[in-house]
């Protein structure tokens, strides 16, 4: 009896170099999100134990959780784009014929990619200004700009994900919300 084939959740359906980029982004997102959530849970639990058992909380706990929230948020926007889980206003889009929807999806993904790359650019400018201020986090004594380094990374990865979605829609006959998610509604979703 043959073993069932294991499906790699990070495997891309895009060809060649684009598929490699897509798979790499997927792995990076997974590691960042998993590590961020686990570290936040461990930090919070350790702080609660320290506060109630030893009557002494961790002095850096709040700052560390703030850093992790930024990491999780900006790694999460890329993950949500990959899974096709961003909020969509689709009443007009759903009423369009299929060829128009495909063109509109390419336009939406392309414009969103440009917007994300633009936000990446502006966030780098902001980080540069914060870096020149020389501010430090009070407890951890690390430069404040370090906690914002995840912002341009998240915007860049999200922009790349939307750019890959536009490419996927150009080269594929089907319509994709992301490189992995076909357009449509799941059976358990209600269309109102």
C-alpha positions in Angstrom: 0.0 0.0 0.0 1.4 3.4 -1.0 1.8 6.1 1.6 -0.3 9.2 0.9 1.8 12.0 -0.7 2.6 14.8 1.8 1.6 18.2 0.4 4.1 21.0 1.2 2.0 24.0 2.4 4.8 26.3 1.1 4.9 24.9 -2.4 4.1 27.4 -5.0 2.1 26.9 -8.2 4.0 29.6 -10.0 6.7 28.4 -12.4 10.5 28.8 -12.0 12.0 31.7 -10.2 8.6 33.2 -9.3 7.7 29.9 -7.6 10.9 29.9 -5.7 10.3 33.5 -4.5 6.7 32.7 -3.6 7.8 29.6 -1.6 10.5 31.5 0.2 8.2 34.3 1.2 5.7 31.6 2.5 8.4 30.0 4.7 9.6 33.4 6.0 6.0 34.4 6.9 5.4 31.1 8.7 8.6 31.4 10.8 8.0 35.1 11.7 4.3 34.5 12.6 5.0 31.3 14.6 8.0 32.7 16.4 6.3 36.0 17.1 3.2 34.4 18.6 5.2 31.8 20.6 7.6 34.4 22.0 4.7 36.7 22.9 2.9 33.9 24.8 6.1 32.8 26.6 6.9 36.5 27.5 3.3 37.1 28.8 3.1 33.9 30.8 6.6 34.5 32.3 5.5 38.1 33.3 2.3 36.9 34.9 4.1 34.2 36.8 6.7 36.7 37.9 4.1 39.2 39.0 1.9 36.8 41.0 4.3 34.2 42.2 7.5 36.3 42.8 5.8 39.7 43.2 8.1 41.1 40.6 7.2 41.4 36.9 9.6 41.4 34.0 10.7 45.0 33.5 11.0 44.5 29.7 7.8 42.6 29.1 5.7 45.4 27.7 8.4 46.6 25.3 9.1 43.1 24.0 5.3 42.5 23.4 5.1 45.8 21.6 8.0 44.7 19.3 6.3 41.3 18.7 2.9 42.9 18.0 4.5 45.0 15.2 6.3 41.9 13.9 3.1 39.8 13.9 1.0 42.6 12.3 3.3 43.2 9.4 4.2 39.5 8.7 0.4 38.9 9.0 -0.6 41.3 6.3 1.6 39.3 3.8 0.2 36.0 5.1 -3.4 37.3 4.7 -2.6 38.4 1.1 -1.2 34.9 0.4 -4.4 33.3 1.7 -6.7 35.7 0.0 -8.2 36.8 3.3 -8.2 40.6 3.1 -11.5 42.3 3.2 -13.1 42.7 -0.2 -15.9 45.0 -1.4 -17.1 42.7 -4.0 -20.8 43.6 -4.9 -19.9 45.2 -8.2 -17.0 42.8 -8.9 -19.2 39.8 -8.4 -21.8 41.1 -10.9 -19.2 41.5 -13.7 -18.7 38.8 -16.4 -15.7 36.6 -16.0 -13.3 38.4 -18.4 -14.0 41.7 -16.8 -13.5 40.2 -13.3 -10.1 38.8 -14.4 -9.0 42.2 -15.7 -10.3 43.9 -12.6 -8.4 41.4 -10.4 -5.2 42.1 -12.3 -5.7 45.8 -11.8 -6.6 45.4 -8.1 -3.6 43.3 -7.4 -1.2 45.6 -9.4 -2.5 48.8 -7.7 -2.3 47.2 -4.3 1.3 46.0 -5.0 2.3 49.5 -6.0 0.6 50.9 -2.9 2.4 48.4 -0.6 5.8 49.1 -2.3 5.1 52.9 -1.8 4.3 52.3 1.9 7.5 50.3 2.2 9.4 53.2 0.7 7.8 55.8 3.0 8.3 53.6 6.1 12.0 53.4 5.3 12.1 57.2 5.3 10.3 57.2 8.7 12.7 54.7 10.1 15.6 56.8 8.9 14.2 59.8 10.8 13.7 57.8 13.9 17.2 56.4 13.7 18.7 59.8 13.5 16.9 60.9 16.7 19.0 58.4 18.8 16.0 57.4 20.9 16.3 54.2 23.0 13.6 51.9 24.4 13.7 52.7 28.2 13.9 49.1 29.4 15.7 47.2 26.7 18.0 50.1 25.8 17.9 49.2 22.1 17.3 51.9 19.4 13.6 52.6 18.9 14.0 52.3 15.1 14.8 48.6 15.5 11.2 47.8 16.4 10.0 49.4 13.2 12.3 47.4 10.9 9.5 44.9 10.5 7.2 47.5 8.9 9.0 47.9 5.5 9.7 44.1 5.5 6.0 43.4 5.9 5.0 46.0 3.3 7.6 44.7 0.8 6.5 41.1 1.3 2.8 42.1 0.9 3.6 44.1 -2.2 5.5 41.1 -3.6 2.6 38.8 -2.8 0.2 41.1 -4.7 2.6 41.4 -7.6 2.8 37.6 -7.8 -1.0 37.5 -7.7 -1.2 39.9 -10.7 1.3 37.7 -12.6 -0.6 34.5 -11.6 -3.8 36.0 -13.0 -2.0 37.1 -16.2 -0.6 33.6 -16.9 -3.5 31.5 -15.7 -6.9 31.0 -17.3 -8.6 31.0 -13.9 -9.1 34.0 -11.6 -7.0 34.0 -8.4 -7.5 36.1 -5.2 -3.9 35.2 -4.4 -1.3 32.9 -5.9 -3.0 30.0 -4.1 -6.7 30.9 -3.8 -9.1 30.7 -6.6 -11.9 33.3 -6.7 -15.3 32.2 -5.4 -17.0 31.4 -2.1 -16.5 28.4 0.1 -19.5 26.2 0.7 -19.8 27.4 4.3 -19.8 31.1 3.4 -23.1 32.9 2.9 -23.5 35.3 0.1 -25.9 38.1 1.2 
